[in-house]
């Protein structure tokens, strides 16, 4: 029975870790993901516009 008591903690930790990973993956994204993506896209668009304006004005 020593082998059972030796194997229980690693098995419990493996199951817990697997559950943690599944929870993290499932909670990625969600309702705020679209808002964050839109904000990032808007920031990139503004930065590109500034870069183009600077490039056009300097040339």
GUKOLMAR-943658 format. One record per atom (N, C-alpha, C, CB): atom name; residue number from 1; x, y, z; chain; residue in three letters. Coordinates in Angstrom, 1 decimal. Glycine has a CB too. Layout:
REM residues N
+----+-----+--------+--------+--------+---+-----+
|  a |   k |     c1 |     c2 |     c3 | c |   r |
+----+-----+--------+--------+--------+---+-----+
| CA | NUM |      X |      Y |      Z | A | ALA |
...
+----+-----+--------+--------+--------+---+-----+
//
This chain:
REM residues 59
+----+-----+--------+--------+--------+---+-----+
|  a |   k |     c1 |     c2 |     c3 | c |   r |
+----+-----+--------+--------+--------+---+-----+
|  N |   1 |    0.8 |   -1.2 |    0.0 | A | UNK |
| CA |   1 |    0.0 |    0.0 |    0.0 | A | UNK |
|  C |   1 |    0.9 |    1.3 |    0.0 | A | UNK |
| CB |   1 |   -0.9 |    0.0 |    1.2 | A | UNK |
|  N |   2 |    2.2 |    1.1 |    0.2 | A | UNK |
| CA |   2 |    3.0 |    2.3 |    0.1 | A | UNK |
|  C |   2 |    3.0 |    2.9 |   -1.3 | A | UNK |
| CB |   2 |    4.5 |    1.9 |    0.5 | A | UNK |
|  N |   3 |    2.9 |    2.1 |   -2.3 | A | UNK |
| CA |   3 |    2.9 |    2.6 |   -3.6 | A | UNK |
|  C |   3 |    1.7 |    3.5 |   -3.9 | A | UNK |
| CB |   3 |    2.9 |    1.5 |   -4.7 | A | UNK |
|  N |   4 |    0.5 |    3.2 |   -3.3 | A | UNK |
| CA |   4 |   -0.7 |    4.0 |   -3.4 | A | UNK |
|  C |   4 |   -0.5 |    5.3 |   -2.8 | A | UNK |
| CB |   4 |   -1.9 |    3.2 |   -2.8 | A | UNK |
|  N |   5 |    0.1 |    5.3 |   -1.6 | A | UNK |
| CA |   5 |    0.3 |    6.6 |   -0.9 | A | UNK |
|  C |   5 |    1.4 |    7.4 |   -1.6 | A | UNK |
| CB |   5 |    0.6 |    6.4 |    0.6 | A | UNK |
|  N |   6 |    2.3 |    6.8 |   -2.3 | A | UNK |
| CA |   6 |    3.3 |    7.5 |   -3.0 | A | UNK |
|  C |   6 |    2.7 |    8.1 |   -4.3 | A | UNK |
| CB |   6 |    4.5 |    6.6 |   -3.3 | A | UNK |
|  N |   7 |    1.7 |    7.5 |   -4.9 | A | UNK |
| CA |   7 |    1.2 |    7.9 |   -6.2 | A | UNK |
|  C |   7 |    0.0 |    8.9 |   -6.1 | A | UNK |
| CB |   7 |    0.7 |    6.8 |   -7.0 | A | UNK |
|  N |   8 |   -0.6 |    8.9 |   -4.9 | A | UNK |
| CA |   8 |   -1.8 |    9.8 |   -4.8 | A | UNK |
|  C |   8 |   -1.5 |   11.3 |   -4.9 | A | UNK |
| CB |   8 |   -2.4 |    9.6 |   -3.4 | A | UNK |
|  N |   9 |   -0.4 |   11.8 |   -4.2 | A | UNK |
| CA |   9 |   -0.2 |   13.3 |   -4.4 | A | UNK |
|  C |   9 |    0.1 |   13.7 |   -5.8 | A | UNK |
| CB |   9 |    1.0 |   13.7 |   -3.5 | A | UNK |
|  N |  10 |    1.0 |   13.0 |   -6.6 | A | UNK |
| CA |  10 |    1.2 |   13.4 |   -8.0 | A | UNK |
|  C |  10 |    0.0 |   13.3 |   -8.8 | A | UNK |
| CB |  10 |    2.3 |   12.6 |   -8.6 | A | UNK |
|  N |  11 |   -0.8 |   12.3 |   -8.6 | A | UNK |
| CA |  11 |   -2.1 |   12.2 |   -9.4 | A | UNK |
|  C |  11 |   -3.0 |   13.3 |   -9.1 | A | UNK |
| CB |  11 |   -2.7 |   10.8 |   -9.2 | A | UNK |
|  N |  12 |   -3.2 |   13.6 |   -7.8 | A | UNK |
| CA |  12 |   -4.1 |   14.8 |   -7.4 | A | UNK |
|  C |  12 |   -3.6 |   16.1 |   -8.0 | A | UNK |
| CB |  12 |   -4.1 |   14.9 |   -5.9 | A | UNK |
|  N |  13 |   -2.3 |   16.3 |   -8.0 | A | UNK |
| CA |  13 |   -1.7 |   17.5 |   -8.5 | A | UNK |
|  C |  13 |   -1.9 |   17.6 |  -10.0 | A | UNK |
| CB |  13 |   -0.2 |   17.6 |   -8.2 | A | UNK |
|  N |  14 |   -1.7 |   16.5 |  -10.7 | A | UNK |
| CA |  14 |   -1.9 |   16.4 |  -12.2 | A | UNK |
|  C |  14 |   -3.3 |   16.7 |  -12.5 | A | UNK |
| CB |  14 |   -1.5 |   15.0 |  -12.7 | A | UNK |
|  N |  15 |   -4.3 |   16.2 |  -11.8 | A | UNK |
| CA |  15 |   -5.7 |   16.5 |  -12.1 | A | UNK |
|  C |  15 |   -6.0 |   17.9 |  -11.8 | A | UNK |
| CB |  15 |   -6.6 |   15.6 |  -11.2 | A | UNK |
|  N |  16 |   -5.5 |   18.5 |  -10.7 | A | UNK |
| CA |  16 |   -5.7 |   19.9 |  -10.4 | A | UNK |
|  C |  16 |   -5.1 |   20.8 |  -11.5 | A | UNK |
| CB |  16 |   -5.1 |   20.2 |   -9.0 | A | UNK |
|  N |  17 |   -3.9 |   20.5 |  -11.9 | A | UNK |
| CA |  17 |   -3.2 |   21.3 |  -12.9 | A | UNK |
|  C |  17 |   -4.0 |   21.2 |  -14.2 | A | UNK |
| CB |  17 |   -1.8 |   20.8 |  -13.1 | A | UNK |
|  N |  18 |   -4.5 |   20.0 |  -14.6 | A | UNK |
| CA |  18 |   -5.3 |   19.9 |  -15.8 | A | UNK |
|  C |  18 |   -6.5 |   20.8 |  -15.7 | A | UNK |
| CB |  18 |   -5.6 |   18.5 |  -16.0 | A | UNK |
|  N |  19 |   -7.2 |   20.7 |  -14.6 | A | UNK |
| CA |  19 |   -8.4 |   21.6 |  -14.4 | A | UNK |
|  C |  19 |   -8.0 |   23.1 |  -14.5 | A | UNK |
| CB |  19 |   -9.0 |   21.3 |  -13.1 | A | UNK |
|  N |  20 |   -6.9 |   23.4 |  -13.9 | A | UNK |
| CA |  20 |   -6.5 |   24.8 |  -14.0 | A | UNK |
|  C |  20 |   -6.3 |   25.3 |  -15.4 | A | UNK |
| CB |  20 |   -5.2 |   25.0 |  -13.2 | A | UNK |
|  N |  21 |   -5.6 |   24.4 |  -16.2 | A | UNK |
| CA |  21 |   -5.3 |   24.8 |  -17.6 | A | UNK |
|  C |  21 |   -6.6 |   24.9 |  -18.4 | A | UNK |
| CB |  21 |   -4.4 |   23.7 |  -18.3 | A | UNK |
|  N |  22 |   -7.6 |   24.0 |  -18.2 | A | UNK |
| CA |  22 |   -8.9 |   24.0 |  -18.9 | A | UNK |
|  C |  22 |   -9.6 |   25.3 |  -18.5 | A | UNK |
| CB |  22 |   -9.7 |   22.8 |  -18.5 | A | UNK |
|  N |  23 |   -9.6 |   25.7 |  -17.2 | A | UNK |
| CA |  23 |  -10.2 |   26.9 |  -16.8 | A | UNK |
|  C |  23 |   -9.6 |   28.1 |  -17.4 | A | UNK |
| CB |  23 |  -10.2 |   27.0 |  -15.3 | A | UNK |
|  N |  24 |   -8.3 |   28.2 |  -17.5 | A | UNK |
| CA |  24 |   -7.6 |   29.3 |  -18.1 | A | UNK |
|  C |  24 |   -8.0 |   29.4 |  -19.6 | A | UNK |
| CB |  24 |   -6.1 |   29.2 |  -17.9 | A | UNK |
|  N |  25 |   -8.0 |   28.3 |  -20.3 | A | UNK |
| CA |  25 |   -8.3 |   28.3 |  -21.7 | A | UNK |
|  C |  25 |   -9.7 |   28.7 |  -21.9 | A | UNK |
| CB |  25 |   -8.0 |   26.9 |  -22.3 | A | UNK |
|  N |  26 |  -10.6 |   28.3 |  -21.1 | A | UNK |
| CA |  26 |  -12.0 |   28.6 |  -21.3 | A | UNK |
|  C |  26 |  -12.3 |   30.1 |  -21.0 | A | UNK |
| CB |  26 |  -12.9 |   27.7 |  -20.4 | A | UNK |
|  N |  27 |  -11.6 |   30.7 |  -20.1 | A | UNK |
| CA |  27 |  -11.9 |   32.0 |  -19.7 | A | UNK |
|  C |  27 |  -11.2 |   33.0 |  -20.6 | A | UNK |
| CB |  27 |  -11.5 |   32.3 |  -18.3 | A | UNK |
|  N |  28 |  -10.3 |   32.6 |  -21.5 | A | UNK |
| CA |  28 |   -9.7 |   33.5 |  -22.5 | A | UNK |
|  C |  28 |  -10.8 |   34.0 |  -23.4 | A | UNK |
| CB |  28 |   -8.5 |   32.8 |  -23.2 | A | UNK |
|  N |  29 |  -10.7 |   35.2 |  -23.8 | A | UNK |
| CA |  29 |  -11.6 |   35.8 |  -24.7 | A | UNK |
|  C |  29 |  -12.9 |   36.3 |  -24.0 | A | UNK |
| CB |  29 |  -12.0 |   34.7 |  -25.8 | A | UNK |
|  N |  30 |  -14.0 |   35.9 |  -24.4 | A | UNK |
| CA |  30 |  -15.2 |   36.3 |  -23.7 | A | UNK |
|  C |  30 |  -15.8 |   37.6 |  -24.3 | A | UNK |
| CB |  30 |  -15.0 |   36.5 |  -22.2 | A | UNK |
|  N |  31 |  -16.6 |   38.2 |  -23.6 | A | UNK |
| CA |  31 |  -17.3 |   39.4 |  -24.0 | A | UNK |
|  C |  31 |  -16.3 |   40.6 |  -24.3 | A | UNK |
| CB |  31 |  -18.4 |   39.8 |  -23.1 | A | UNK |
|  N |  32 |  -15.3 |   40.7 |  -23.4 | A | UNK |
| CA |  32 |  -14.4 |   41.9 |  -23.5 | A | UNK |
|  C |  32 |  -13.4 |   41.7 |  -24.6 | A | UNK |
| CB |  32 |  -13.7 |   42.1 |  -22.2 | A | UNK |
|  N |  33 |  -13.3 |   40.5 |  -25.2 | A | UNK |
| CA |  33 |  -12.3 |   40.2 |  -26.2 | A | UNK |
|  C |  33 |  -12.5 |   41.1 |  -27.4 | A | UNK |
| CB |  33 |  -12.3 |   38.8 |  -26.6 | A | UNK |
|  N |  34 |  -13.8 |   41.2 |  -27.9 | A | UNK |
| CA |  34 |  -14.1 |   42.0 |  -29.0 | A | UNK |
|  C |  34 |  -13.8 |   43.5 |  -28.8 | A | UNK |
| CB |  34 |  -15.5 |   41.9 |  -29.4 | A | UNK |
|  N |  35 |  -14.1 |   44.0 |  -27.6 | A | UNK |
| CA |  35 |  -13.8 |   45.4 |  -27.2 | A | UNK |
|  C |  35 |  -12.3 |   45.6 |  -27.2 | A | UNK |
| CB |  35 |  -14.4 |   45.7 |  -25.8 | A | UNK |
|  N |  36 |  -11.5 |   44.7 |  -26.7 | A | UNK |
| CA |  36 |  -10.1 |   44.8 |  -26.6 | A | UNK |
|  C |  36 |   -9.5 |   44.8 |  -28.0 | A | UNK |
| CB |  36 |   -9.4 |   43.7 |  -25.7 | A | UNK |
|  N |  37 |  -10.0 |   43.9 |  -28.9 | A | UNK |
| CA |  37 |   -9.5 |   43.8 |  -30.2 | A | UNK |
|  C |  37 |   -9.8 |   45.1 |  -31.0 | A | UNK |
| CB |  37 |  -10.1 |   42.6 |  -30.9 | A | UNK |
|  N |  38 |  -11.0 |   45.7 |  -30.8 | A | UNK |
| CA |  38 |  -11.4 |   46.9 |  -31.5 | A | UNK |
|  C |  38 |  -10.5 |   48.1 |  -31.0 | A | UNK |
| CB |  38 |  -12.9 |   47.2 |  -31.2 | A | UNK |
|  N |  39 |  -10.2 |   48.1 |  -29.7 | A | UNK |
| CA |  39 |   -9.4 |   49.2 |  -29.2 | A | UNK |
|  C |  39 |   -8.0 |   49.1 |  -29.7 | A | UNK |
| CB |  39 |   -9.3 |   49.1 |  -27.6 | A | UNK |
|  N |  40 |   -7.5 |   47.9 |  -29.8 | A | UNK |
| CA |  40 |   -6.1 |   47.6 |  -30.4 | A | UNK |
|  C |  40 |   -6.1 |   48.0 |  -31.9 | A | UNK |
| CB |  40 |   -5.7 |   46.2 |  -30.2 | A | UNK |
|  N |  41 |   -7.1 |   47.6 |  -32.6 | A | UNK |
| CA |  41 |   -7.2 |   48.0 |  -34.0 | A | UNK |
|  C |  41 |   -7.3 |   49.5 |  -34.2 | A | UNK |
| CB |  41 |   -8.4 |   47.3 |  -34.7 | A | UNK |
|  N |  42 |   -8.0 |   50.2 |  -33.4 | A | UNK |
| CA |  42 |   -8.1 |   51.6 |  -33.5 | A | UNK |
|  C |  42 |   -6.8 |   52.3 |  -33.2 | A | UNK |
| CB |  42 |   -9.2 |   52.2 |  -32.5 | A | UNK |
|  N |  43 |   -6.1 |   51.8 |  -32.2 | A | UNK |
| CA |  43 |   -4.8 |   52.3 |  -31.9 | A | UNK |
|  C |  43 |   -3.8 |   52.1 |  -33.0 | A | UNK |
| CB |  43 |   -4.2 |   51.7 |  -30.6 | A | UNK |
|  N |  44 |   -3.8 |   51.0 |  -33.6 | A | UNK |
| CA |  44 |   -2.9 |   50.7 |  -34.7 | A | UNK |
|  C |  44 |   -3.2 |   51.6 |  -35.9 | A | UNK |
| CB |  44 |   -3.0 |   49.2 |  -35.2 | A | UNK |
|  N |  45 |   -4.5 |   51.8 |  -36.2 | A | UNK |
| CA |  45 |   -5.0 |   52.7 |  -37.2 | A | UNK |
|  C |  45 |   -4.5 |   54.1 |  -37.0 | A | UNK |
| CB |  45 |   -6.5 |   52.6 |  -37.4 | A | UNK |
|  N |  46 |   -4.7 |   54.6 |  -35.8 | A | UNK |
| CA |  46 |   -4.2 |   55.9 |  -35.5 | A | UNK |
|  C |  46 |   -2.7 |   56.1 |  -35.6 | A | UNK |
| CB |  46 |   -4.6 |   56.3 |  -34.0 | A | UNK |
|  N |  47 |   -1.9 |   55.1 |  -35.2 | A | UNK |
| CA |  47 |   -0.5 |   55.1 |  -35.3 | A | UNK |
|  C |  47 |   -0.1 |   55.1 |  -36.8 | A | UNK |
| CB |  47 |    0.2 |   53.9 |  -34.6 | A | UNK |
|  N |  48 |   -0.7 |   54.3 |  -37.6 | A | UNK |
| CA |  48 |   -0.4 |   54.3 |  -39.0 | A | UNK |
|  C |  48 |   -0.8 |   55.6 |  -39.7 | A | UNK |
| CB |  48 |   -1.2 |   53.1 |  -39.7 | A | UNK |
|  N |  49 |   -1.9 |   56.2 |  -39.3 | A | UNK |
| CA |  49 |   -2.2 |   57.5 |  -39.8 | A | UNK |
|  C |  49 |   -1.2 |   58.6 |  -39.5 | A | UNK |
| CB |  49 |   -3.6 |   58.0 |  -39.3 | A | UNK |
|  N |  50 |   -0.7 |   58.6 |  -38.2 | A | UNK |
| CA |  50 |    0.3 |   59.5 |  -37.8 | A | UNK |
|  C |  50 |    1.6 |   59.3 |  -38.6 | A | UNK |
| CB |  50 |    0.5 |   59.4 |  -36.3 | A | UNK |
|  N |  51 |    1.9 |   58.0 |  -38.7 | A | UNK |
| CA |  51 |    3.2 |   57.7 |  -39.5 | A | UNK |
|  C |  51 |    3.1 |   58.1 |  -40.9 | A | UNK |
| CB |  51 |    3.5 |   56.2 |  -39.4 | A | UNK |
|  N |  52 |    1.9 |   57.9 |  -41.5 | A | UNK |
| CA |  52 |    1.8 |   58.3 |  -42.9 | A | UNK |
|  C |  52 |    1.8 |   59.8 |  -43.1 | A | UNK |
| CB |  52 |    0.5 |   57.8 |  -43.5 | A | UNK |
|  N |  53 |    1.2 |   60.5 |  -42.1 | A | UNK |
| CA |  53 |    1.2 |   62.0 |  -42.2 | A | UNK |
|  C |  53 |    2.6 |   62.5 |  -42.0 | A | UNK |
| CB |  53 |    0.2 |   62.6 |  -41.1 | A | UNK |
|  N |  54 |    3.3 |   61.9 |  -41.1 | A | UNK |
| CA |  54 |    4.7 |   62.4 |  -40.8 | A | UNK |
|  C |  54 |    5.6 |   62.1 |  -42.0 | A | UNK |
| CB |  54 |    5.3 |   61.7 |  -39.6 | A | UNK |
|  N |  55 |    5.4 |   61.0 |  -42.6 | A | UNK |
| CA |  55 |    6.1 |   60.6 |  -43.8 | A | UNK |
|  C |  55 |    5.8 |   61.5 |  -45.0 | A | UNK |
| CB |  55 |    5.9 |   59.1 |  -44.2 | A | UNK |
|  N |  56 |    4.5 |   61.8 |  -45.2 | A | UNK |
| CA |  56 |    4.1 |   62.7 |  -46.3 | A | UNK |
|  C |  56 |    4.6 |   64.1 |  -46.1 | A | UNK |
| CB |  56 |    2.6 |   62.6 |  -46.5 | A | UNK |
|  N |  57 |    4.5 |   64.6 |  -44.8 | A | UNK |
| CA |  57 |    4.9 |   65.9 |  -44.5 | A | UNK |
|  C |  57 |    6.4 |   66.2 |  -44.6 | A | UNK |
| CB |  57 |    4.4 |   66.3 |  -43.2 | A | UNK |
|  N |  58 |    7.2 |   65.1 |  -44.3 | A | UNK |
| CA |  58 |    8.6 |   65.3 |  -44.2 | A | UNK |
|  C |  58 |    9.3 |   65.1 |  -45.6 | A | UNK |
| CB |  58 |    9.2 |   64.2 |  -43.3 | A | UNK |
|  N |  59 |    8.5 |   64.5 |  -46.6 | A | UNK |
| CA |  59 |    9.1 |   64.2 |  -47.9 | A | UNK |
|  C |  59 |    8.9 |   65.3 |  -48.8 | A | UNK |
| CB |  59 |    8.6 |   63.0 |  -48.4 | A | UNK |
+----+-----+--------+--------+--------+---+-----+
//
